[in-house]
C-alpha cells in the first residue's frame, strides 16, 4: 500500500485539538493484471464529536479542494462539504 499525503491542518478549539488530514492510498499493483490501482483520496477529521469524520474524493484536485472546504466548514466560513463521487 502506498500513502500519498495531500494536506494536513490542526485547529485549536475550546473542546480540544481538531486534526484535518487529507491523503491518497493505493495498493502497489492489481492482483489480476499487475497494473497500478487507482488512488483513493480521503479527508479524515479527528477531534470533532457528533459530526462526519471523513469524506471520499475522486481525484487529487477534488481532494485538495475538499480539504479546503472541510477546513472552511470547521472554522465557520463555509457550508458543510459534499463528497465527490468516485469513478
PyMOL commands that set and color helices and strands:
alter all, ss='L'
color gray80, all
select helices_A, chain A and resi 60-74
alter helices_A, ss='H'
color red, helices_A
select strands_A, chain A and resi 2-13+16-26+40-46+54-57
alter strands_A, ss='S'
color yellow, strands_A
deselect
rebuild
show_as cartoon
